[in-house]
Amino acid sequence: MMLEYIRYRVGEDDAETFMNAYRAAMVPLKASQYCLGYDLSQCAEDPELFILRIRWTSIDDHLQNFRASAQFRDFFTHIKPFVAKIEEMQHYTITLAS
């Protein structure tokens, strides 16, 4: 399993539109055989910060298989207006867990 973290900075005026875009984008994401789950969190101290965490079967499944799929095209259609608001997008391997 591979974790992808995407950090967004979304202004207060765009926050509801952003969350609605992700509500719609979660449908094709959930339909992907490569996605094991996801969550979107808003920072309590700085409400303009959002973290999207996606659990992928592997980094290759995400970058090669999902991105070549119809589900990705549908997913991206919803979130495209917010791509410029990404501050960080990285993949992580779990090293310790309980």
C-alpha positions in Angstrom: 0.0 0.0 0.0 1.1 3.5 -0.8 -0.2 6.8 0.7 -0.6 9.9 -1.3 -0.9 13.2 0.6 -2.1 16.3 -1.3 -2.1 19.6 0.7 -4.3 22.4 -0.7 -4.6 26.0 0.4 -8.1 27.1 -0.4 -9.5 30.5 0.5 -12.6 30.8 2.6 -14.7 32.0 -0.4 -13.8 28.8 -2.3 -14.0 26.2 0.5 -17.5 25.1 -0.1 -17.0 24.8 -3.8 -13.8 22.9 -3.2 -15.5 20.4 -0.9 -18.4 20.0 -3.3 -15.9 19.3 -6.1 -14.3 16.5 -4.0 -17.7 15.1 -3.1 -18.3 14.6 -6.8 -14.7 13.5 -7.5 -14.9 10.8 -4.8 -17.4 8.8 -6.9 -14.9 7.9 -9.7 -12.1 7.6 -7.1 -14.0 5.1 -5.1 -14.8 3.1 -8.3 -11.1 2.6 -9.0 -9.7 -0.8 -8.3 -6.4 0.9 -7.3 -7.9 3.1 -4.6 -8.1 1.5 -1.2 -9.7 4.5 0.5 -9.4 8.2 1.1 -10.2 11.1 3.4 -10.2 14.9 3.1 -9.4 16.9 6.3 -9.5 20.6 7.0 -7.0 22.1 9.4 -8.4 23.3 12.7 -5.7 26.0 13.2 -5.7 27.2 9.6 -9.1 26.5 7.9 -7.6 27.4 4.5 -5.5 24.2 4.6 -6.9 20.9 3.4 -5.1 17.5 3.3 -6.4 14.8 1.0 -5.0 11.3 1.9 -5.5 8.5 -0.6 -4.5 4.9 0.0 -3.3 3.3 -3.3 -2.5 -0.4 -4.0 0.9 0.8 -5.2 2.6 3.9 -6.6 2.7 2.3 -10.1 -1.0 1.5 -9.9 -1.6 5.2 -9.0 0.7 6.9 -11.5 0.4 4.5 -14.4 -2.9 2.6 -14.2 -5.2 5.0 -12.4 -4.0 8.0 -14.4 -4.6 6.1 -17.6 -8.2 5.2 -16.7 -11.6 6.7 -17.3 -12.0 7.0 -13.6 -9.0 9.5 -13.5 -10.4 11.5 -16.3 -13.8 11.8 -14.5 -12.0 12.5 -11.1 -9.8 15.2 -12.7 -12.7 17.0 -14.3 -14.1 17.8 -10.9 -10.9 18.9 -9.2 -9.1 20.6 -12.1 -10.1 24.1 -10.9 -8.2 23.5 -7.7 -4.9 22.0 -9.0 -3.2 25.4 -8.8 -4.0 25.5 -5.1 -1.9 22.4 -4.4 1.0 23.2 -2.1 2.4 19.7 -1.8 1.7 16.3 -3.5 3.8 13.4 -2.4 3.7 9.6 -1.9 4.6 8.0 1.5 5.3 4.5 2.7 4.1 3.6 6.1 7.1 3.0 8.4 5.3 2.6 11.7 1.7 2.0 12.5 -0.5 0.7 15.3 
